Amino acid sequence: MTNIKFTDDTERLKALELVFIDQSAQAMVLKKIRGVSTMKKICEIAGVDTTYVYGHKNPSAEDKIKYEDFQTKVNLFAKTFKDYKSQISDTEDDYEIQLEMATEQMFMLQVEKSELMNKLHQRNNKINDLSAELTQHQLIQNSDKMLSPTEQLNDNTINVISPDKTLMHNDQYEFYDSELRENAWTEAKEKFQQLMRRKIPQRVYICIGLPCSGKSYWVENKKGIAKDRHAVIIDATNLTGGERAQWITLARKALDVKICAVRLITDFSTIKERNSSSIRLTQNKFIEIEVLEKKRKQLKEVEIIFEDFDEMLVIRENSL
């Protein structure tokens, strides 16, 4: 593995553990440890600099202990491997015993790897579930002071930018027509730029969510729309930071603007059920499950440190 970017020591340790499992299994099969399951080789494959393992990067006290434990594990395997190898006879009669021992060791290592992968998957799911709520709490102190009731705006001040609506012709969704899709997005961004030129206080709501997560439903009901500014809603999936950055860059050209992320969190089973509804099938809006799964993997939570949002709304399924 090369060019891997880790965010913390937890991820580095996970990568090291997984590589160690694979490489120690190979060492048992190949009957050699040099160049297979040494610390240098494990770090090289995992994409982790050895300076992290030996504590030269000043890890936290807790992580330092974990790195030391990992060193002990690798060293213990090397010692055990040498003892194991010295016990193995090169005679033909002992070959089946050697193979059985190596197979059993590999099985145990695969079980350990599977358990580690499950824990990592659970950890990632928990992080994704809490990330949006954490971002909202971090941004809440930046909210505007509301105007008096007599100064508040009404629904007529809300503009919706929706490329998908431009793709509807005769009640049929023409998403797979690349020319129409390109024109739809061009028109959407031109309309958005025109709105941003207005010399009035505005708030841009950038929806973030998978297809069928409830974005259009939320737009229609306007739950959580503040009436202290003219609202402009971007009704699109905006799954990645790069996609969101395009709208943010255009919005920041406005005279007086606040930008709000609207994260719609919906259970994936509900999304698949909505995707198969008769209405979507009739309108040619059904999305192949493989495509939905791909989009699910593309979805990146808002990173408050890097993305230029002023506010955030978190809309869960049970609140729609």
Rosetta blueprint (number, residue, H / E / L):
1 M L
2 T L
3 N L
4 I L
5 K L
6 F L
7 T L
8 D L
9 D H
10 T H
11 E H
12 R H
13 L H
14 K H
15 A H
16 L H
17 E H
18 L H
19 V H
20 F H
21 I H
22 D H
23 Q H
24 S H
25 A H
26 Q H
27 A H
28 M H
29 V H
30 L H
31 K L
32 K L
33 I L
34 R L
35 G L
36 V L
37 S L
38 T L
39 M H
40 K H
41 K H
42 I H
43 C H
44 E H
45 I H
46 A H
47 G L
48 V L
49 D L
50 T H
51 T H
52 Y H
53 V H
54 Y L
55 G L
56 H L
57 K L
58 N L
59 P L
60 S L
61 A H
62 E H
63 D H
64 K H
65 I H
66 K H
67 Y H
68 E H
69 D H
70 F H
71 Q H
72 T H
73 K H
74 V H
75 N H
76 L H
77 F H
78 A H
79 K H
80 T H
81 F H
82 K H
83 D H
84 Y H
85 K H
86 S H
87 Q H
88 I L
89 S L
90 D L
91 T L
92 E H
93 D H
94 D H
95 Y H
96 E H
97 I H
98 Q H
99 L H
100 E H
101 M H
102 A H
103 T H
104 E H
105 Q H
106 M H
107 F H
108 M H
109 L H
110 Q H
111 V H
112 E H
113 K H
114 S H
115 E H
116 L H
117 M H
118 N H
119 K H
120 L H
121 H H
122 Q H
123 R H
124 N H
125 N H
126 K H
127 I H
128 N H
129 D H
130 L H
131 S H
132 A H
133 E H
134 L H
135 T H
136 Q H
137 H H
138 Q H
139 L H
140 I H
141 Q H
142 N H
143 S L
144 D L
145 K L
146 M L
147 L L
148 S L
149 P H
150 T H
151 E H
152 Q L
153 L L
154 N L
155 D H
156 N H
157 T H
158 I E
159 N E
160 V E
161 I E
162 S L
163 P H
164 D H
165 K H
166 T H
167 L L
168 M E
169 H E
170 N L
171 D L
172 Q E
173 Y E
174 E L
175 F L
176 Y L
177 D L
178 S H
179 E H
180 L H
181 R H
182 E H
183 N H
184 A H
185 W H
186 T H
187 E H
188 A H
189 K H
190 E H
191 K H
192 F H
193 Q H
194 Q H
195 L H
196 M H
197 R L
198 R L
199 K L
200 I L
201 P E
202 Q E
203 R E
204 V E
205 Y E
206 I E
207 C E
208 I E
209 G L
210 L L
211 P L
212 C L
213 S L
214 G L
215 K H
216 S H
217 Y H
218 W H
219 V H
220 E H
221 N H
222 K L
223 K L
224 G L
225 I L
226 A L
227 K L
228 D L
229 R L
230 H E
231 A E
232 V E
233 I E
234 I E
235 D L
236 A L
237 T L
238 N L
239 L L
240 T L
241 G H
242 G H
243 E H
244 R H
245 A H
246 Q H
247 W H
248 I H
249 T H
250 L H
251 A H
252 R L
253 K L
254 A L
255 L L
256 D E
257 V E
258 K E
259 I E
260 C E
261 A E
262 V E
263 R E
264 L E
265 I E
266 T L
267 D L
268 F H
269 S H
270 T H
271 I H
272 K H
273 E H
274 R H
275 N H
276 S L
277 S L
278 S H
279 I H
280 R H
281 L H
282 T H
283 Q L
284 N L
285 K L
286 F L
287 I L
288 E L
289 I H
290 E H
291 V H
292 L H
293 E H
294 K H
295 K H
296 R H
297 K H
298 Q H
299 L L
300 K L
301 E L
302 V L
303 E L
304 I L
305 I L
306 F L
307 E L
308 D L
309 F L
310 D L
311 E E
312 M E
313 L E
314 V E
315 I E
316 R E
317 E H
318 N H
319 S H
320 L L
